[in-house]
């Protein structure tokens, strides 16, 4: 559904995780872990998700439950939670990479990958993208090394004119404006360019965020900044999933039960994205764009019909919820209404 309705060659795959708070100790993979929803370490399950973003809409398209190392070694808990024997401890970047590969093999159209520093620091994901000629804008921490130097040392001698003020997308209070710097370096696939992208807060110039990028050589800085800003939409997807389709509203304990519930919630969220696209007049490559106003609501005269075309009334466009019977049924003759009780009406 997402591939055929929201799919686009220039789309972006977003790798991220979400903590799902849980009580007790028996649900599969539950443990004290960092929970982004609470902003602290708490008892929760952590799901790694793959999001999809195009100009047609956004949706979650894959998921994996992260199994902590302590759980992977505890046979009794594994058996009680029905965790398959072939499931072993796997890092979050490896789970993310497996989902990226599944999307590629399924023919999901995309040109870019983005994610936070958990996935940006993993060189295997970056090499995979370069090998398959995909662009990426992946966040890294200030401790990341680039060319045997920390990324913080790459910006020390940048002139003021190297910084450009650009928006990373619209937020609740308007455009998310930051100062951005772009420093290319070698090592890209043929026809591509690697670079260090740096985001600097306007209010506090010591507040920096670093990204490693891999993009076609003709890619503009504005485009890279837009892709970097897609981290906020996937957070919005998590909020929508939890608020609209019950992504975190479940009482299952088993491994399979978790995946079934999350998959169903993701499907519902994708369905809403498709409906939303159609409601605002989205169009595909072979589908004409919708008109801005329906004829029955437009002010002015009704457009003239072509020769031989039957007249269509306004009511024909409105689907009836219940069909009205043309006449009373012969098997059930009509009966008069009961007479009012005049004795008590006084």
C-alpha positions as CSV (number, residue, x, y, z in Angstrom):
1,X,0.0,0.0,0.0
2,X,2.7,2.5,0.9
3,X,4.9,1.5,-2.0
4,X,2.2,2.0,-4.6
5,X,0.4,5.0,-3.0
6,X,3.1,7.0,-1.3
7,X,6.1,5.7,-3.2
8,X,8.5,8.1,-4.9
9,X,12.0,7.7,-6.4
10,X,13.3,10.6,-4.3
11,X,11.8,9.3,-1.0
12,X,13.6,9.0,2.3
13,X,13.9,6.1,4.6
14,X,14.1,7.0,8.3
15,X,15.7,4.7,10.9
16,X,14.8,5.4,14.5
17,X,13.6,3.8,17.7
18,X,10.8,4.4,20.2
19,X,10.5,3.3,23.8
20,X,7.2,1.7,24.8
21,X,6.8,1.9,28.7
22,X,5.7,-1.4,30.3
23,X,5.0,-2.6,33.8
24,X,6.3,-5.9,35.2
25,X,9.1,-8.2,34.1
26,X,7.5,-10.8,31.9
27,X,6.7,-9.1,28.6
28,X,9.2,-10.0,25.9
29,X,12.4,-7.8,26.0
30,X,11.1,-5.5,28.7
31,X,14.0,-4.0,30.7
32,X,15.3,-0.8,32.2
33,X,16.3,1.1,29.1
34,X,16.3,4.7,27.8
35,X,12.8,5.6,26.8
36,X,12.5,8.6,24.6
37,X,8.8,9.1,25.3
38,X,9.7,9.6,29.0
39,X,13.2,11.2,28.5
40,X,14.8,8.9,31.0
41,X,15.8,5.3,31.7
42,X,12.6,3.4,32.5
43,X,11.1,-0.1,32.4
44,X,10.1,-0.4,28.7
45,X,10.3,-2.3,25.4
46,X,12.3,-0.6,22.6
47,X,11.2,-1.0,19.0
48,X,13.4,-0.1,16.1
49,X,11.3,1.3,13.2
50,X,11.8,2.1,9.6
51,X,9.8,5.1,8.4
52,X,9.0,6.3,4.8
53,X,8.7,9.9,3.8
54,X,7.8,11.3,0.4
55,X,6.0,14.4,-0.9
56,X,2.8,12.2,-0.9
57,X,3.0,11.4,2.9
58,X,4.7,9.5,5.6
59,X,4.3,6.0,7.2
60,X,6.0,3.4,9.2
61,X,6.9,0.4,7.0
62,X,8.9,-2.0,9.2
63,X,9.6,-2.8,12.8
64,X,11.8,-5.0,15.1
65,X,11.7,-5.5,18.8
66,X,15.1,-5.0,20.4
67,X,16.2,-7.9,22.6
68,X,18.6,-6.8,25.4
69,X,21.6,-9.0,26.0
70,X,20.3,-10.2,29.4
71,X,17.1,-11.4,27.8
72,X,19.0,-13.2,25.0
73,X,20.9,-15.3,27.6
74,X,17.9,-16.1,29.9
75,X,16.4,-19.3,28.6
76,X,13.5,-19.4,31.1
77,X,12.3,-15.9,30.3
78,X,12.7,-16.6,26.6
79,X,10.6,-19.7,26.8
80,X,7.9,-17.9,28.8
81,X,7.7,-15.0,26.3
82,X,7.8,-17.5,23.4
83,X,10.9,-15.9,21.8
84,X,12.0,-18.0,18.8
85,X,15.3,-19.9,19.3
86,X,16.8,-18.3,16.1
87,X,16.4,-14.8,17.6
88,X,19.7,-13.7,19.2
89,X,21.1,-10.5,20.6
90,X,21.3,-8.0,17.7
91,X,22.4,-4.4,18.0
92,X,20.0,-1.6,17.0
93,X,22.1,-0.6,14.0
94,X,22.1,-4.2,12.7
95,X,18.3,-4.3,13.1
96,X,18.1,-1.0,11.2
97,X,20.3,-2.3,8.4
98,X,18.3,-5.5,8.1
99,X,15.1,-3.4,7.6
100,X,16.9,-1.2,5.0
101,X,17.9,-4.3,3.1
102,X,14.4,-5.7,3.2
103,X,13.0,-2.5,1.8
104,X,15.6,-2.5,-1.0
105,X,14.8,-6.2,-1.9
106,X,11.1,-5.5,-1.8
107,X,11.5,-2.7,-4.4
108,X,10.5,0.1,-2.2
109,X,11.6,3.3,-4.0
110,X,13.9,5.6,-2.1
111,X,17.0,7.7,-2.7
112,X,18.0,8.8,0.8
113,X,18.5,7.4,4.4
114,X,18.5,9.4,7.6
115,X,18.7,8.6,11.3
116,X,20.1,9.7,14.6
117,X,23.6,9.1,15.9
118,X,22.9,5.5,17.0
119,X,22.7,4.6,13.3
120,X,24.9,7.3,11.9
121,X,27.9,6.1,13.9
122,X,27.7,2.7,12.4
123,X,30.0,2.5,9.4
124,X,28.4,-0.6,8.1
125,X,25.1,1.3,7.4
126,X,27.1,4.0,5.6
127,X,29.1,1.5,3.5
128,X,25.8,-0.3,2.6
129,X,24.3,3.0,1.3
130,X,27.4,3.8,-0.7
131,X,27.6,0.4,-2.2
132,X,23.9,0.6,-3.3
133,X,24.4,4.2,-4.5
134,X,21.9,5.8,-2.0
135,X,22.4,9.1,-0.4
136,X,22.4,9.6,3.4
137,X,22.3,12.3,6.0
138,X,23.1,10.6,9.3
139,X,23.6,12.3,12.6
140,X,26.8,11.6,14.6
141,X,28.0,12.7,18.0
142,X,30.7,15.3,18.6
143,X,33.0,12.4,19.5
144,X,32.9,11.0,16.0
145,X,36.2,10.8,14.2
146,X,36.6,11.8,10.6
147,X,40.0,11.4,8.9
148,X,41.7,10.6,12.3
149,X,40.3,13.9,13.7
150,X,37.2,14.6,15.8
151,X,34.5,16.3,13.8
152,X,34.7,19.3,16.2
153,X,38.2,20.1,14.9
154,X,36.9,20.4,11.3
155,X,35.0,23.7,12.0
156,X,37.5,25.6,14.1
157,X,38.9,27.6,11.2
158,X,35.7,28.0,9.1
159,X,35.2,31.6,8.0
160,X,31.9,33.4,8.9
161,X,30.8,33.2,5.2
162,X,30.9,29.4,5.3
163,X,27.7,29.4,7.4
164,X,24.3,29.7,5.8
165,X,21.0,30.3,7.6
166,X,18.4,27.8,6.3
167,X,15.2,26.2,7.6
168,X,15.1,22.5,8.4
169,X,11.3,22.4,8.0
170,X,8.4,24.0,9.7
171,X,7.8,23.5,13.4
172,X,5.0,24.4,15.8
173,X,6.4,27.9,16.0
174,X,7.3,28.4,12.4
175,X,10.4,27.6,10.3
176,X,13.2,25.7,12.2
177,X,16.1,28.1,11.3
178,X,19.7,27.2,12.0
179,X,23.1,28.1,10.6
180,X,24.6,25.4,8.5
181,X,28.2,24.6,7.2
182,X,29.2,22.1,4.6
183,X,32.7,20.6,4.5
184,X,33.3,18.0,1.7
185,X,35.8,15.1,2.1
186,X,36.8,12.1,0.0
187,X,35.6,8.5,-0.1
188,X,32.3,8.7,-1.9
189,X,30.9,6.4,-4.5
190,X,31.4,7.5,-8.2
191,X,29.2,10.5,-8.9
192,X,28.7,11.2,-5.2
193,X,30.3,13.5,-2.7
194,X,30.8,12.9,1.0
195,X,30.7,15.8,3.4
196,X,30.4,16.8,7.0
197,X,27.3,18.9,7.6
198,X,27.1,21.0,10.7
199,X,24.1,22.6,12.3
200,X,24.5,25.5,14.7
201,X,21.9,27.1,16.9
202,X,21.2,30.7,16.2
203,X,20.6,31.5,19.9
204,X,23.6,29.5,21.2
205,X,26.6,29.1,18.9
206,X,28.1,26.4,21.0
207,X,25.1,24.1,20.4
208,X,26.2,22.0,17.4
209,X,24.9,19.0,15.7
210,X,27.0,17.0,13.2
211,X,25.9,14.9,10.2
212,X,27.8,12.7,7.8
213,X,26.4,13.0,4.3
214,X,26.7,11.1,1.0
215,X,24.9,12.7,-1.9
216,X,25.0,13.1,-5.7
217,X,27.4,15.8,-6.7
218,X,24.8,18.2,-7.9
219,X,22.8,18.1,-4.6
220,X,22.2,21.5,-3.0
221,X,22.8,22.4,0.6
222,X,19.1,23.2,0.9
223,X,18.2,19.6,-0.1
224,X,20.6,18.1,2.5
225,X,19.2,20.4,5.2
226,X,15.6,19.3,4.3
227,X,16.6,15.7,4.7
228,X,18.3,16.3,8.0
229,X,15.1,17.9,9.2
230,X,13.1,14.7,8.6
231,X,14.1,13.4,12.0
232,X,11.2,15.5,13.4
233,X,8.5,13.9,11.1
234,X,9.4,10.4,12.3
235,X,8.9,11.5,15.9
236,X,5.6,12.9,14.8
237,X,4.8,9.5,13.3
238,X,5.4,7.9,16.7
239,X,3.1,10.4,18.3
240,X,0.4,9.8,15.7
241,X,0.8,6.1,16.1
242,X,0.4,6.2,19.8
243,X,-2.4,8.8,19.8
244,X,-4.5,7.7,16.8
245,X,-4.0,3.9,16.3
246,X,-2.9,2.6,19.7
247,X,0.7,1.8,18.8
248,X,1.6,1.5,22.5
249,X,-1.8,0.3,23.7
250,X,-1.4,-3.4,24.1
251,X,-1.4,-6.1,26.8
252,X,0.5,-8.9,25.1
253,X,3.6,-10.5,26.6
254,X,4.8,-12.8,23.8
255,X,7.3,-12.0,21.1
256,X,4.9,-12.8,18.3
257,X,2.1,-10.9,20.0
258,X,4.1,-7.7,20.1
259,X,5.0,-7.9,16.4
260,X,1.3,-8.7,15.5
261,X,0.0,-5.7,17.4
262,X,2.7,-3.3,16.1
263,X,2.2,-4.5,12.5
264,X,-1.6,-4.0,12.7
265,X,-1.1,-0.5,14.2
266,X,1.4,0.4,11.5
267,X,-1.1,-0.8,8.8
268,X,-3.8,1.4,10.3
269,X,-1.4,4.4,10.4
270,X,-0.4,3.8,6.7
271,X,-4.1,3.6,5.8
272,X,-4.7,7.0,7.4
273,X,-1.7,8.4,5.5
274,X,-3.2,7.2,2.2
275,X,-6.7,8.6,3.1
276,X,-5.1,11.9,4.0
277,X,-3.2,12.0,0.7
278,X,-6.5,11.4,-1.2
279,X,-8.4,13.9,0.9
280,X,-6.0,16.8,0.1
281,X,-5.9,16.0,-3.6
282,X,-2.7,14.0,-3.9
283,X,-1.9,12.4,-7.3
284,X,0.3,9.7,-8.7
285,X,2.3,9.8,-11.9
286,X,-0.7,8.3,-13.9
287,X,-3.5,10.1,-12.1
288,X,-4.7,13.6,-12.8
289,X,-4.6,16.1,-10.0
290,X,-7.9,16.8,-8.2
291,X,-9.9,20.0,-8.9
292,X,-9.7,22.5,-6.1
293,X,-13.4,22.8,-5.6
294,X,-16.3,20.5,-6.4
295,X,-18.9,21.8,-8.8
296,X,-21.7,21.5,-6.3
297,X,-19.9,23.8,-3.9
298,X,-18.4,26.3,-6.4
299,X,-20.1,29.6,-6.6
300,X,-21.4,30.5,-10.0
301,X,-23.0,28.6,-12.8
302,X,-22.7,24.9,-13.3
303,X,-20.2,24.1,-16.1
304,X,-21.8,23.2,-19.4
305,X,-22.1,19.5,-20.3
306,X,-20.6,18.2,-23.5
307,X,-22.8,16.9,-26.3
308,X,-24.5,13.7,-25.5
309,X,-23.6,13.7,-21.8
310,X,-26.4,13.0,-19.3
311,X,-27.2,15.6,-16.7
312,X,-25.9,14.8,-13.3
313,X,-27.6,16.1,-10.2
314,X,-25.9,17.2,-7.0
315,X,-27.4,14.3,-5.1
316,X,-25.8,11.8,-7.4
317,X,-22.4,12.8,-6.0
318,X,-23.5,12.2,-2.4
319,X,-23.5,8.5,-1.3
320,X,-26.6,7.6,0.6
321,X,-26.1,5.9,4.0
322,X,-29.5,4.1,3.9
323,X,-31.6,3.5,0.8
324,X,-35.3,4.6,1.2
325,X,-37.9,2.1,0.1
326,X,-39.8,3.2,-3.0
327,X,-43.1,1.9,-1.6
328,X,-44.4,0.0,1.4
329,X,-43.8,-3.7,1.4
330,X,-46.8,-5.8,0.4
331,X,-46.0,-8.4,3.1
332,X,-46.1,-5.8,5.8
333,X,-49.1,-3.5,5.2
334,X,-48.8,0.0,6.6
335,X,-50.6,0.6,9.9
336,X,-51.9,3.9,11.2
337,X,-50.1,5.7,14.0
338,X,-51.5,5.3,17.5
339,X,-54.0,7.9,18.6
340,X,-52.8,10.3,21.3
341,X,-54.1,9.7,24.8
342,X,-56.5,12.7,25.0
343,X,-57.6,11.8,28.5
344,X,-54.2,12.3,30.0
345,X,-53.1,15.1,27.7
346,X,-55.2,17.5,29.6
